[in-house]
């Protein structure tokens, strides 16, 4: 978890525009209850997720660096696997290694110049 946090902070510093392209999408939403629009380490309420790119619609305000900070990846929470709200106060694993896979997909989807910047 600590390495991904350092990487996310480096991306934020080197390219804020790339920071807004990683972990802001919908491709890893799974079957989340409600319409996730923000991050929460404990997935304590509807509208929150602990899954990179697990939103109902694109959320550019929920950046890669914010994902790493809010989900407490540094403390070993929510990495490499993400959580989503199932119903009521129940949460469930999205899929094994779902956060790691979602970050990787978002990085692969960057254009060539953006990949050079994050490398």
Secondary structure, 3 states (H helix, E strand, C coil): CHHHHHHHHHHHHHCHHHHCCCCCCCCCCCCCCCCCCEECCCCCCCCEEECCCCCCCCCCCCCHHHHHHHCCHHHCCCCCCCEEEEECCEEEECCCCHHHHHHHHHHHCCCHHHHHHHC
